[in-house]
Every structure is written in structure tokens, then in C-alpha cells.
Amino acid sequence: MKKDRDQERQKVLTRRALMLGAGQLGLVGALAGRLYYLQVVQADRYRVLADDNRISIRLLPPPRGEIVDRLGVPLAINEKNYRVVIVREQSGNVPVTLERLGRIIDLPEREVRRVLRDMRRKRAFVPITVRENLSWEEVSRVEVSAPDLPGISIEVGLTRFYPYAEQAAHVLGYVAAVSESELTGDPLLELPDFRIGKNGIEKVHDQHLRGKAGTSQVEVNALGRVIRELSREEGQPGRRIEITLDMELQRFAMNRLGEESAAAVIMDVHNGDVLALASTPGFNPNAFNRGLTPNEWEELISNERGPLTNKAIAGQYAPGSTFKMVVALAALETGVISPGQRVFCPGHLELGDTRFHCWKRHGHGHMDMHDAIKHSCDVYFYEVSKRLGIARIAAMAERLGLGQTLGFDLPGERPGLIPTREWKQARMGKPWHQGETLIAGIGQGYILTTPLQLAVMTARLVNGGVAVTPHLTRHLPGQGGLQTVALPGALPGSEGGFPSLGIAQEHLRLMRTAMAAVTNDPNGGTAYRARIAEAGMEMGGKTGTAQVRRITMAERLTGVRKNEDLPWRHRDHALFVGYAPVNAPRYCCAVIVEHGGGGSAVAAPIARDLLIETQRRDPAQGRPLAFVPPGRS
């Protein structure tokens, strides 16, 4: 009996041992299978994951492309940027180190606060930029004092530099750090020191100028600390952009405008090349790259002369008498008046119970169209405008490029305003009055234009009635070499790539002849004193004076106050549009001086000097176009 029980117990133990052994064998088999799967089947996958943990791929910002003028003169370049950085774990006592550094180089308190703030956000081994754009003297002082500055080192990068600073700022624009709203998912934009174009050509061609990022493979430990660089592939530099500007002419224009709040545009009347686009006062774009101080920003935005505004394309002004050719052409094209028909000017025109005054108090007498433009007779154009109506005036203005954006390749272009009955009803809910047509006929009232539009208007008047449009970009590098940029508005088969306006040539000749008389006829030409006396360079043009205040009847009876007796803000704007040479128009110019006074006394002499310099710089004149490097600002 006992023997049977022992045998039964032995059988149970044997079965349990077998079951346990089988279970252990199954576990070992499963573990072996899993190990095989992970180490053999999934080997490549986990090798990649391990490398991802060990190897970090970092983007290298490419050098930004250069911007050059039509002669290859560098306008926007890259320079070495020496910056001082600090590593917290190497420094020990960061505040003490920064305090020592502040004795060696200028280190504003706001920069110290920023560095300490960044220290709290980043790991101890990550370098923090303390200050950029150090001079060589500052670099030398830091290097000499290196033993007393633990954790401090000098790094070298690239920064954008504008050799001409203020003189080309409104054309080139500037670069600055990427804001959160500008992030598009491109990892290049997330690099802390990366800069993008914020205005001007820098913004318009930002994608071309950026280039393509390079890569650096570095080995890191578990904390992300760099151990060594494994490989590096340099990026592709940004493209070189060539613009139509002649920098020497641009510099001449900026210097000629001086301290005035003013703008000037010089343009080729046949192909639309903008040779100079000046707006004063300017600003220093290099300051935006390094970062403006609060005081610098406050000075810029509080300056009543608006240095940040590109007045050449965004300043909107009443054109004054420079608009009279528009009215004259509209009248000729619609047959409202003939060139020889005369209008009597007694010094004013009566409409209902309102008297509209001519600038010449006692009048000009009998005027035909040629003489009315030459003498700038207001009463003649009051009468012609009354016969025309605002709709036909507006139609001709738009044909000549006014009241619309021109597709110019700079951001911020404003359209100006050419009013109509429909515009006033929609905007103000009021009907149009005939008196407003008279005021529009002399370029005042609601009419607004930009200097660029006035230059285009002049070009279309003197180039044979071709709808030329302005542009700044001359060449963009393509895969097969330089590619000429298609001119905005160009139509295949039209002269010079631009369509005709369909204006009668005899009417355009009359405009050119009258504009030539304005500057060259001693018998009443309003800009005769500002004429170009050099043979073969003579200019034609039209003066304009735009009021910015209402002159009361009481003031007219006692004598209108002179501009120099008024506060600057209440003085008239001075305008002039011109072209040269008169016998074969090639260049046009538009000038406005805000609150400058009379167009003939202030704006016309500036335009004369600009057109002389433009013609002298024409290669056809045989003058060498030498480049004079500017001093660093």
C-alpha cells in the first residue's frame, strides 16, 4: 500500500517537473526568439535609432546673396561678425564674469538681463551670445583678458552689412530676426541667428537671397553635449541680385536733397529702369541688423519728417500744377478745346457764388494751351476742367499711370487717388460738385499722387505715348546664367515690350514743346531760372506748388502770407517733373520737397542738377563710371 502511494507521488512530481521544464523551455525559447527578432530581424532599425541618439544633424545657415547695382557695385554684402559668447558650466559665477566683461567692452544692463534670462532657459553647456558685431579692438581686449573671463570665448559668423547705409536704405530695406508670425515650418527659419528680409529688395527677393542650408553631423552624449563633428556639408550661398540703381547717382540724389523731407525718382523713359529712388531723411539699416535700442527706435518713429517712410513710393501728395498736362491731354483727345483756342485769365474765375483764384493775382490775359502750360495759368485749366468733367480727367490720369499701383518691385507702394463721382458717393455718401472738378483741374482737392507715379506720367508723356512701367530688378541668376527680368506690364510685340496708350502724336508733341518752354523760354517760363544751359542737355518740365492749407478770403485781401513766415507744417509742397534731353527724351525725373515752398524755386533746381548728373553718367556721353567706395558707417 505504502509502495503504491510512493509511486503515485513520484508520478505527480515527474509530471510537475515536466510541466515546469516545458514552461521554462518555452520562456527561454520566447526570449531567444525575441532576442533574435530584435538583434537580427530589427537590427537595421535599432541601429538607426541608436545613431539618432548619438548623432545630431544641425543646419548651417548659408551666406546671404549679395545685392549689386547696375554696374556691379556692392550694395548689400556679408561681413565677418565677431561675437562674444559665454558657457555657464565653464564660467562658474556668471554675474561676476559678466561684470568683468563689462569693464572691457560696452555691455548695456539690458543685455546682461537678457543673458541671465537665457541662462535659465538653456542647458548649462549651451553657448549664449552676449554681444555681437564686436570691433577688432574689442575682440583683442577680450582675448587678452581671457584668463580672467572663464567661460567667455569669441566666435566668428557672418552679418549683413550695407556700405551705403542711409543712402540706399529705402531701396534695399534691411534684415532682422525671424518673428513668430513669419515661421513657416522651414527649419532654417528657426535658427537663432538667422536673418530674413524685412523690407525693400531684401524682402522682395528674400527667397533668392537666402540660399540653401548646409548640414553638420555631430556626435553628442546622452545630455546633448557635442563630443565631436563627424562630417560637414556646406550650404549653397544665396543668389546675387542685380538692380537697376546707379549707386553713384543715388548717392548724388540723396546728397542733393540734403536734410529736406523730400523724394526724387530718376527713370529711363523707354525701358522703365529706375536709376535713382531717393527719400530723405534716411535711416541706417545696419542698426536693424544688430538690433535697435529703445532710444534709437523712439527717435525714428517720433521724427516728424518720417525717416522710415519711403516717400518716393508711399508718400501721397497733391500733384499741383504738374497735373495740368493730364487735363490738357484729356481736352485735346476728347476735342473739348483746340490747341490754339484762347481763354482769358483776369486772375480768377467765378462759379456760382465762389471765386477760384489764379496764382497770379492780376491774371495772365489771353492764354492758349501752350502758353497756359508755360505760364501755369490756373484760370485756363479751371475753364478746361469745367468743360471736361471729372470722369474724362480721371480716365486720362489713369492712362498715364496715376491713381493705381504700378506693380513696382518694392513693398509698400501706395496707389494715390484719382477721384470720381462714384468714388465720392461711395466714400462720403455725398454728390460730386462742379467746383471740385475745377480744383482737380489744377492738381488739388482729393487728388493724390506719389513721386514714382509722377515720374511714370512724365515718361509716358515724352516717350511717344508708350505705357512704360518702372522696375528695380535688373537681373536674377537662373540655372542657365543671368536672366533678364520680364518688365511689368510688357506685352509681346509692343515697342520696347510695352503697349501704346493710343494718344495722338501731335498732342504729345504739344505737351513736350510746352514743357520745354517752361524751362527754356525767358518770356514767362516758370522754371526758366532752373534751366540746363549746357548744349545738348537741355531739359523740359513742369513746376508744381501744392497747398496744404486753405487760404481764406480775408487773407487774400490783406495779402497771402509767404511760406517762410508759416510754420513748417503749413508751408506748400514744392514739386517738379522734368525730362532730358529735350530733343531726344531719354530720362525723366520727379521731385517733391515737403513743405518746401514754390516748385520753381525749390524743386526745379534739384531736378536740374539730377538730370545733368544723369546725362553726364550716361555711357553715351563718354564719362567713365568710376566707383568710389563709401566709408563704413
C-alpha positions in Angstrom: 0.0 0.0 0.0 2.7 2.4 1.0 4.7 1.4 -2.1 1.8 2.3 -4.3 1.4 5.7 -2.7 5.1 6.5 -3.2 4.9 5.5 -6.8 1.8 7.8 -7.3 3.6 10.7 -5.6 6.6 10.1 -7.8 4.4 10.2 -10.9 2.9 13.6 -9.8 6.3 15.1 -9.2 7.6 13.9 -12.5 4.6 15.4 -14.4 5.0 18.7 -12.5 8.8 18.7 -13.3 8.0 18.1 -16.9 5.4 20.8 -17.0 7.8 23.2 -15.2 10.6 22.3 -17.5 8.4 22.7 -20.5 7.3 26.2 -19.3 10.9 27.2 -18.7 11.9 25.9 -22.1 9.0 27.9 -23.6 10.1 31.1 -21.8 13.7 30.6 -22.9 12.5 29.9 -26.4 10.4 33.0 -26.4 13.3 35.1 -25.0 15.6 33.7 -27.6 13.1 34.4 -30.4 12.6 37.9 -29.1 16.4 38.5 -29.0 16.7 37.1 -32.5 14.0 39.4 -33.7 15.5 42.5 -32.1 19.1 41.7 -32.8 18.8 40.2 -36.3 15.5 41.0 -37.9 15.2 44.6 -36.5 19.0 45.2 -36.4 18.9 47.9 -39.0 16.1 49.8 -37.4 17.6 49.9 -34.0 21.0 50.8 -35.4 19.4 53.9 -37.0 17.6 54.7 -33.7 20.9 54.4 -31.8 22.7 56.6 -34.3 19.8 59.1 -34.0 20.5 59.3 -30.3 24.3 59.5 -30.8 24.4 61.7 -34.0 22.7 65.1 -34.2 22.3 66.7 -37.6 22.4 70.5 -37.4 21.6 73.1 -40.0 24.3 75.6 -41.1 22.9 78.9 -42.3 24.1 79.7 -45.9 25.8 83.1 -46.8 23.1 85.5 -47.9 23.3 86.6 -51.6 24.8 89.9 -52.5 22.8 92.9 -53.9 24.7 95.0 -56.5 23.8 98.0 -58.6 23.7 98.1 -62.5 27.5 98.5 -62.6 28.2 95.7 -60.1 28.8 98.0 -57.2 28.1 96.0 -53.9 25.2 97.4 -52.0 24.4 94.6 -49.6 27.2 92.3 -48.5 28.2 89.9 -45.8 30.9 90.7 -43.3 32.6 88.7 -40.5 30.7 89.1 -37.3 32.7 88.7 -34.1 30.6 87.9 -31.2 31.4 87.1 -27.6 29.6 84.0 -26.0 29.5 82.5 -22.6 29.1 78.9 -21.4 27.5 78.7 -17.9 29.1 75.5 -16.8 32.6 76.8 -17.7 32.0 80.2 -16.2 31.1 79.3 -12.6 29.8 82.6 -11.4 28.1 84.1 -14.4 27.2 87.5 -12.9 30.8 88.1 -11.8 32.1 87.1 -15.2 29.7 89.4 -17.0 30.6 92.2 -14.6 34.3 91.8 -15.5 33.4 91.6 -19.2 31.5 94.9 -18.9 34.8 96.6 -17.8 36.4 95.6 -21.1 33.7 96.2 -23.6 30.4 98.1 -23.6 27.8 95.8 -22.1 24.4 97.5 -21.5 22.4 96.4 -18.5 19.6 95.2 -20.7 22.0 92.8 -22.4 23.1 91.4 -19.1 19.5 90.8 -18.1 18.9 89.0 -21.4 21.9 86.8 -21.0 20.8 85.8 -17.4 17.3 85.1 -18.7 18.6 82.9 -21.5 20.8 81.0 -19.0 17.7 79.9 -17.1 16.1 78.6 -20.3 19.0 76.7 -21.8 21.3 73.9 -20.7 24.5 74.7 -18.8 26.8 73.7 -21.7 24.9 75.7 -24.4 26.8 78.9 -25.5 24.8 82.1 -25.0 25.6 85.1 -27.2 26.5 88.1 -25.0 27.2 90.7 -27.7 27.5 90.8 -31.5 29.3 93.0 -34.0 32.4 93.5 -31.9 35.2 95.7 -33.4 38.6 94.2 -33.8 39.9 96.3 -30.9 37.1 94.9 -28.7 38.0 91.3 -29.8 41.6 92.0 -28.9 40.8 93.3 -25.4 38.6 90.2 -24.7 41.3 87.8 -25.9 44.0 89.5 -23.8 41.7 89.2 -20.7 40.7 85.6 -21.4 42.3 84.2 -18.3 40.1 86.4 -16.1 37.0 85.6 -18.1 36.2 81.9 -17.5 33.5 80.6 -20.0 34.0 83.5 -22.3 35.1 83.0 -25.9 34.9 84.7 -29.3 33.0 83.2 -32.2 33.1 84.3 -35.9 30.0 84.4 -38.0 28.5 86.5 -40.9 26.4 89.5 -40.7 24.6 91.7 -43.3 26.3 95.0 -44.0 25.2 97.9 -46.1 28.2 100.0 -47.3 26.0 103.0 -48.2 23.7 102.8 -45.1 21.2 105.7 -45.2 21.7 106.5 -48.9 20.2 103.2 -50.1 18.1 102.1 -47.1 14.7 102.7 -48.6 15.6 100.7 -51.7 17.5 97.8 -50.1 15.5 97.5 -46.9 17.1 95.5 -44.1 17.2 92.1 -42.5 16.3 91.1 -38.9 15.5 88.1 -36.8 12.5 85.9 -37.7 9.3 86.7 -35.8 6.9 84.0 -34.7 4.4 85.1 -37.3 6.9 84.5 -40.0 7.7 80.9 -39.1 6.5 78.6 -42.0 7.9 75.3 -40.9 11.2 75.8 -42.7 13.8 74.7 -40.1 16.2 77.3 -41.4 13.9 80.0 -40.0 14.2 78.5 -36.5 17.9 79.0 -36.2 18.6 81.6 -33.5 20.9 83.8 -35.6 19.1 83.5 -38.9 18.0 86.8 -40.5 15.4 87.4 -43.2 14.5 90.4 -45.4 12.0 92.7 -43.7 11.7 95.5 -46.3 12.9 96.7 -49.7 14.7 94.4 -52.1 15.8 92.3 -49.2 12.2 91.3 -48.7 11.1 91.1 -52.3 13.9 88.7 -53.2 14.3 87.0 -49.8 13.8 83.5 -51.2 16.5 84.0 -53.8 18.9 85.7 -51.3 18.5 83.1 -48.5 20.3 80.2 -50.3 20.1 76.6 -49.1 21.2 75.4 -45.7 24.2 73.2 -45.1 24.4 70.4 -42.6 26.8 69.4 -39.8 26.8 65.9 -38.3 28.0 65.9 -34.7 28.3 63.2 -32.1 26.5 64.0 -28.8 26.2 62.3 -25.5 23.0 61.5 -23.6 22.8 65.1 -22.3 23.1 66.5 -25.8 26.7 67.8 -25.3 28.7 67.9 -28.5 31.6 65.4 -28.5 33.0 65.8 -32.0 31.9 66.8 -35.5 31.7 63.8 -37.8 31.0 65.4 -41.2 30.1 68.8 -42.7 28.4 69.8 -45.9 28.4 73.5 -46.7 25.2 75.1 -47.9 24.5 76.9 -51.2 25.0 80.7 -50.9 22.1 82.9 -51.8 21.8 84.3 -55.3 23.3 87.6 -56.5 20.7 90.2 -57.3 21.4 93.0 -59.7 19.2 96.0 -59.6 18.8 99.0 -62.0 20.0 101.6 -59.5 23.1 103.6 -60.3 24.6 104.0 -56.8 26.7 107.0 -57.6 23.6 108.7 -59.0 21.6 107.6 -56.0 24.2 109.0 -53.7 24.2 112.3 -55.6 20.4 112.5 -55.3 20.4 111.8 -51.6 23.1 114.4 -51.0 21.3 116.9 -53.2 18.0 116.5 -51.3 20.1 117.0 -48.1 18.2 117.5 -44.9 14.9 118.2 -46.5 11.9 115.9 -46.1 11.8 115.0 -49.8 11.8 112.4 -52.5 13.2 112.1 -56.0 12.9 109.5 -58.8 15.0 109.2 -61.9 13.9 106.8 -64.6 14.7 105.7 -68.1 11.6 106.7 -70.1 11.9 103.9 -72.6 12.6 100.7 -70.6 11.4 101.7 -67.1 14.8 101.3 -65.3 14.8 103.3 -62.1 18.2 104.8 -61.8 17.7 106.6 -58.5 15.0 106.4 -55.9 15.8 108.8 -53.1 13.8 109.5 -50.0 15.1 111.8 -47.2 15.8 111.6 -44.4 17.0 108.1 -44.5 17.9 105.6 -41.7 20.7 103.2 -41.0 19.7 99.7 -42.0 22.8 98.3 -40.3 21.2 99.3 -36.9 18.2 97.0 -37.6 20.5 94.0 -38.2 22.3 94.4 -34.9 19.1 95.4 -33.1 17.8 98.9 -32.3 18.0 100.3 -28.8 14.7 101.7 -27.4 16.1 105.2 -27.7 17.0 104.7 -31.4 13.6 103.3 -32.2 11.9 106.2 -30.4 13.9 108.7 -32.3 12.9 107.1 -35.6 9.2 106.9 -35.0 8.9 110.3 -33.4 10.8 112.2 -36.2 8.1 114.4 -37.9 10.0 114.0 -41.2 9.3 110.3 -41.3 12.7 108.6 -42.0 11.1 105.2 -42.1 8.7 106.1 -44.9 9.8 105.6 -48.5 8.3 108.8 -49.7 9.1 108.0 -53.3 6.6 105.2 -53.5 4.5 105.6 -50.3 4.3 109.4 -49.9 1.0 110.6 -51.4 0.8 114.3 -52.3 -1.4 116.6 -54.3 0.4 117.0 -57.6 -0.4 120.7 -58.1 0.3 122.1 -61.5 2.3 119.1 -62.6 -1.1 117.6 -63.2 -2.0 120.2 -65.8 -0.6 118.1 -68.7 -3.1 115.4 -67.8 -6.0 117.9 -68.2 -4.6 119.3 -71.4 -4.3 115.9 -73.0 -7.8 114.9 -71.9 -9.1 118.0 -73.5 -7.2 117.5 -76.7 -8.1 113.8 -77.1 -11.8 114.5 -76.5 -11.9 117.6 -78.7 -13.1 119.8 -75.8 -10.6 122.5 -76.8 -8.2 123.0 -79.6 -4.5 123.9 -79.1 -4.9 127.5 -80.4 -8.2 128.3 -78.6 -7.7 131.1 -76.1 -9.1 131.6 -72.7 -9.0 134.9 -70.9 -7.5 135.0 -67.4 -8.3 138.0 -65.3 -6.8 136.4 -62.2 -9.9 134.5 -61.1 -12.9 132.5 -62.4 -16.5 132.8 -61.0 -18.6 129.7 -60.5 -21.9 130.4 -58.7 -21.0 132.4 -55.6 -17.5 131.0 -55.4 -14.4 132.7 -56.8 -11.5 130.5 -57.9 -8.2 132.3 -57.9 -5.2 132.1 -60.2 -1.8 132.1 -58.6 -1.1 135.3 -60.5 -3.3 137.9 -58.7 -4.0 140.1 -61.7 -4.2 137.4 -64.3 -2.3 136.2 -67.4 -4.6 137.7 -70.0 -5.4 135.6 -73.1 -3.9 132.1 -73.0 -3.7 129.2 -75.5 -2.7 125.8 -74.3 1.0 126.2 -74.9 1.2 129.4 -73.0 -1.1 128.2 -70.3 1.3 125.3 -69.5 4.3 127.6 -69.9 2.9 130.2 -67.5 1.0 127.6 -65.4 -2.2 129.6 -65.7 -4.8 128.3 -63.2 -7.8 130.0 -64.8 -7.2 128.4 -68.2 -7.3 124.9 -66.5 -10.3 125.9 -64.4 -12.2 126.6 -67.6 -11.0 123.5 -69.5 -11.8 121.3 -66.5 -15.3 122.7 -66.3 -15.9 121.7 -69.9 -14.3 118.3 -69.5 -15.8 116.9 -66.3 -14.1 114.8 -63.7 -14.8 111.5 -65.5 -12.7 112.3 -68.6 -10.0 113.8 -66.4 -9.8 110.7 -64.3 -9.7 108.4 -67.4 -6.7 110.2 -68.8 -5.0 110.3 -65.4 -5.3 106.5 -65.2 -3.9 106.0 -68.7 -0.8 108.0 -67.6 -0.3 105.8 -64.5 -1.9 107.8 -61.8 -4.3 106.6 -59.1 -3.1 103.0 -59.2 -0.2 100.8 -58.0 2.3 100.1 -60.8 3.5 96.7 -59.7 6.7 98.2 -58.6 9.1 95.7 -57.1 9.3 97.2 -53.6 6.9 96.6 -50.8 4.7 99.5 -49.5 3.8 101.1 -52.9 0.7 103.3 -52.4 -1.9 103.8 -55.2 -2.6 107.5 -54.7 -6.1 108.7 -55.6 -7.8 110.0 -58.7 -11.4 110.9 -57.6 -14.6 110.3 -59.5 -18.3 110.9 -58.8 -18.7 107.3 -57.9 -15.8 107.3 -55.5 -17.1 110.3 -53.6 -20.6 108.9 -53.3 -19.3 105.5 -52.1 -16.7 107.0 -49.7 -18.5 110.0 -48.3 -22.2 109.5 -49.3 -22.2 112.9 -51.0 -22.6 114.0 -54.6 -19.8 115.5 -56.6 -19.8 119.3 -57.1 -18.5 121.1 -60.2 -16.3 123.3 -58.1 -14.4 120.1 -57.1 -13.7 119.4 -60.8 -12.1 122.9 -61.1 -9.9 122.2 -58.1 -8.9 118.8 -59.5 -8.0 120.5 -62.8 -5.0 122.2 -61.1 -4.0 119.1 -59.3 -5.5 119.9 -55.9 -8.5 118.7 -53.9 -8.8 115.0 -53.4 -6.1 114.1 -56.0 -3.1 112.3 -54.5 0.0 111.0 -56.4 3.3 109.5 -55.5 6.7 110.7 -56.9 7.1 107.4 -58.7 3.7 107.9 -60.4 4.7 111.4 -61.5 7.9 110.0 -63.0 5.9 107.4 -64.9 3.4 110.0 -66.0 6.3 112.1 -67.4 7.9 109.2 -69.1 4.6 108.3 -70.9 4.2 111.9 -72.0 7.6 112.2 -73.6 8.4 108.6 -74.9 5.8 108.7 -77.6 2.8 107.6 -75.5 4.2 104.1 -74.6 2.8 102.7 -71.3 6.2 102.1 -69.7 6.2 100.8 -66.1 9.0 101.2 -63.6 11.1 98.4 -62.1 14.2 98.0 -60.0 15.3 94.4 -60.5 17.6 94.1 -63.5 18.9 90.5 -63.5 18.2 87.4 -61.5 20.6 84.5 -61.7 19.0 81.4 -63.3 20.1 77.9 -63.9 21.5 78.9 -67.3 23.1 82.1 -66.2 21.7 85.6 -65.9 18.1 86.1 -66.8 16.6 89.4 -67.6 13.5 90.1 -65.5 10.3 90.5 -67.5 9.2 94.1 -67.4 5.9 94.5 -65.5 3.0 95.1 -67.9 5.0 94.2 -71.0 3.1 92.9 -74.0 4.6 90.9 -76.8 5.2 92.8 -80.0 4.8 96.3 -78.4 7.6 98.9 -78.7 10.2 98.1 -76.0 7.9 95.4 -74.7 5.2 98.0 -73.6 1.8 98.7 -75.2 0.9 102.0 -76.7 -1.5 104.4 -74.9 -3.1 105.3 -78.2 -2.7 109.1 -77.7 -2.2 111.2 -80.9 1.4 112.0 -81.5 0.7 115.7 -82.3 -0.9 116.1 -78.9 2.1 114.5 -77.2 4.4 116.8 -79.2 2.5 119.8 -78.0 3.0 118.6 -74.4 6.7 118.2 -74.9 7.0 121.6 -76.6 5.1 123.4 -73.8 7.2 121.6 -71.1 10.4 122.7 -72.9 9.1 126.3 -72.9 8.6 126.1 -69.1 12.3 125.8 -68.6 13.8 127.4 -71.7 11.6 130.3 -72.6 12.7 133.5 -70.9 9.4 135.1 -71.7 7.3 133.6 -68.8 8.6 130.1 -68.4 8.0 129.4 -64.8 11.2 127.4 -64.4 13.5 129.4 -66.7 15.9 130.2 -63.9 16.4 126.5 -63.3 17.1 125.7 -66.9 20.1 123.5 -68.1 22.4 125.8 -70.0 24.7 123.0 -71.3 24.1 122.4 -75.0 22.6 119.1 -75.8 21.5 118.5 -72.2 18.5 120.9 -72.0 15.5 119.8 -70.1 11.8 120.3 -70.3 9.5 120.1 -67.3 6.6 121.5 -65.2 6.6 123.1 -61.9 4.0 122.5 -59.2 3.2 124.0 -55.8 0.6 122.2 -53.7 -1.1 124.0 -50.9 -1.6 122.1 -47.6 -3.8 124.7 -46.0 -6.8 126.8 -47.0 -6.2 130.4 -47.8 -9.2 132.5 -46.6 -10.7 135.5 -48.4 -9.6 137.7 -45.6 -6.0 136.6 -46.0 -6.3 137.3 -49.8 -7.5 140.8 -49.1 -4.7 141.6 -46.7 -2.0 139.6 -48.5 -1.3 135.9 -48.6 1.5 135.1 -46.1 4.7 133.9 -47.5 5.8 130.3 -46.9 8.8 131.3 -44.9 6.5 133.2 -42.4 4.5 130.0 -41.8 5.2 127.0 -39.5 7.0 124.2 -41.4 3.9 122.0 -41.4 1.7 124.7 -43.1 4.1 125.5 -46.0 3.3 124.4 -49.5 4.8 121.3 -51.1 7.3 122.0 -53.9 7.1 119.8 -57.0 8.8 119.4 -60.3 8.6 116.9 -63.1 11.2 117.0 -65.9 12.8 115.2 -68.8 16.0 115.4 -70.8 17.4 116.0 -73.3 14.5 117.9 -74.9 15.3 116.9 -78.5 15.5 113.1 -77.8 14.0 112.4 -74.3 15.8 109.6 -72.5 15.5 110.3 -68.8 12.7 111.7 -66.6 12.8 113.0 -63.1 10.2 113.8 -60.4 11.0 115.7 -57.3 8.9 116.7 -54.3 10.1 118.7 -51.2 7.6 118.5 -48.4 6.7 122.0 -47.2 9.5 123.3 -49.3 7.6 126.3 -50.8 7.5 127.0 -54.6 8.2 124.4 -57.1 10.2 126.7 -59.4 12.4 128.0 -56.6 13.0 124.7 -54.7 12.2 121.6 -56.6 13.2 122.6 -60.1 16.8 123.4 -59.3 17.1 120.0 -57.6 15.7 118.2 -60.7 18.0 120.2 -63.0 21.1 119.1 -61.0 19.8 115.5 -61.0 19.2 115.4 -64.8 22.6 117.0 -65.5 24.3 114.3 -63.4 22.2 111.6 -65.0 23.2 112.7 -68.5 26.8 113.0 -67.6 26.8 109.5 -66.3 25.3 108.2 -69.5 27.9 106.0 -71.2 26.9 107.6 -74.4 28.4 110.8 -73.1 31.8 109.1 -72.7 32.1 109.8 -69.0 33.8 107.0 -67.0 31.5 105.4 -64.4 34.1 105.1 -61.7 33.1 103.5 -58.4 34.2 105.4 -55.3 33.9 103.1 -52.2 32.0 104.7 -49.4 33.3 104.9 -45.8 32.0 102.4 -43.3 29.2 103.9 -41.2 
